[in-house]
């Protein structure tokens, strides 16, 4: 099995849902994307939808000459009491997603929590 499919299976096992519409591909200029609500409880909810933060993973690939370049981005984009904010890790490798996803999500949630003016 090729590695992007292995990454997809790993993300699905973590609760991600594939979202591979043409709209998503055009908006994010990516091959595919997946989304899920964070697993962390007791986090501040998005002011727009009153739900826990959603995490998006985007897979990018392109050929440059005879070389295939692949990378991933992991993003949290929500509205807090100041405005809309996006936190993102990008340029991630297959191994980053397979081995360090939990650390990445935890860091994004910590950034989200710290971004509020009213931290109580």
C-alpha positions as CSV (number, residue, x, y, z in Angstrom):
1,X,0.0,0.0,0.0
2,X,1.4,3.4,-0.8
3,X,2.0,5.8,2.0
4,X,-0.7,8.4,1.4
5,X,-3.3,5.5,1.6
6,X,-1.6,4.3,4.8
7,X,-1.9,7.9,6.2
8,X,-5.6,8.0,5.2
9,X,-6.3,4.7,7.0
10,X,-4.4,6.0,10.1
11,X,-6.5,9.2,10.1
12,X,-9.7,7.3,9.7
13,X,-8.7,5.2,12.7
14,X,-8.4,8.4,14.7
15,X,-11.9,9.5,13.8
16,X,-11.3,11.6,10.7
17,X,-13.9,11.7,7.9
18,X,-12.7,12.1,4.2
19,X,-14.0,15.1,2.4
20,X,-12.9,15.0,-1.1
21,X,-15.2,17.2,-3.0
22,X,-14.1,19.3,-5.9
23,X,-14.9,22.4,-3.8
24,X,-12.4,21.3,-1.1
25,X,-9.7,20.5,-3.7
26,X,-10.1,24.0,-5.2
27,X,-10.3,25.9,-1.9
28,X,-7.2,24.2,-0.5
29,X,-5.5,23.3,-3.8
30,X,-4.9,19.8,-2.3
31,X,-5.3,16.2,-3.4
32,X,-7.6,15.3,-0.5
33,X,-8.6,16.5,2.9
34,X,-10.1,15.0,6.1
35,X,-11.8,16.5,9.1
36,X,-12.8,15.7,12.7
37,X,-13.7,17.5,15.9
38,X,-10.9,17.4,18.5
39,X,-11.0,14.5,20.9
40,X,-10.0,16.9,23.8
41,X,-12.9,17.7,26.1
42,X,-13.4,20.9,28.1
43,X,-12.0,23.1,25.3
44,X,-13.5,26.4,24.3
45,X,-16.0,26.1,21.6
46,X,-16.1,28.0,18.3
47,X,-18.3,31.1,18.7
48,X,-19.9,30.5,15.2
49,X,-21.2,27.0,15.7
50,X,-20.8,26.3,19.5
51,X,-18.8,23.1,18.8
52,X,-15.4,22.0,19.8
53,X,-12.6,22.9,17.4
54,X,-12.4,21.0,14.1
55,X,-9.1,19.8,12.8
56,X,-8.4,19.5,9.1
57,X,-5.6,17.5,7.4
58,X,-4.7,18.3,3.8
59,X,-2.6,16.2,1.5
60,X,-0.5,17.9,-1.2
61,X,1.4,16.3,-4.0
62,X,3.1,17.5,-7.2
63,X,5.7,16.4,-9.6
64,X,8.8,18.6,-10.1
65,X,10.7,17.1,-13.0
66,X,10.9,13.4,-12.2
67,X,10.4,13.8,-8.5
68,X,7.2,13.4,-6.6
69,X,6.9,15.9,-3.7
70,X,4.3,15.1,-1.0
71,X,3.4,17.0,2.2
72,X,0.6,17.5,4.7
73,X,-0.9,20.4,6.6
74,X,-2.8,20.1,9.8
75,X,-5.1,23.1,10.6
76,X,-7.4,24.4,13.2
77,X,-9.5,27.3,12.1
78,X,-12.3,28.7,14.4
79,X,-13.8,31.9,15.8
80,X,-12.8,33.0,19.3
81,X,-13.8,36.1,21.3
82,X,-11.4,38.3,19.2
83,X,-12.1,37.0,15.7
84,X,-11.3,34.2,13.3
85,X,-8.0,32.5,13.8
86,X,-6.1,29.8,12.0
87,X,-3.3,27.6,13.5
88,X,-1.5,25.3,11.1
89,X,1.4,23.0,10.8
90,X,2.5,22.6,7.2
91,X,5.2,20.9,5.2
92,X,4.7,17.7,7.2
93,X,5.9,14.3,6.0
94,X,4.1,11.0,5.9
95,X,6.1,10.0,9.0
96,X,5.1,13.3,10.8
97,X,1.4,12.4,10.4
98,X,1.9,8.7,11.2
99,X,4.1,9.2,14.3
100,X,3.5,12.7,15.6
101,X,-0.2,13.5,14.9
102,X,-1.3,13.3,18.6
103,X,1.4,15.9,19.5
104,X,0.4,18.1,16.7
105,X,-3.3,18.1,17.7
106,X,-2.4,18.8,21.3
107,X,-0.3,21.7,20.3
108,X,-3.0,23.2,18.1
109,X,-5.6,22.9,20.9
110,X,-3.2,24.6,23.3
111,X,-2.7,27.4,20.8
112,X,-6.5,27.7,20.4
113,X,-7.0,27.9,24.2
114,X,-4.2,30.5,24.5
115,X,-5.7,32.7,21.7
116,X,-8.7,33.9,23.7
117,X,-8.7,37.3,25.3
118,X,-11.1,36.0,28.0
119,X,-9.2,32.9,29.1
120,X,-11.7,31.9,31.8
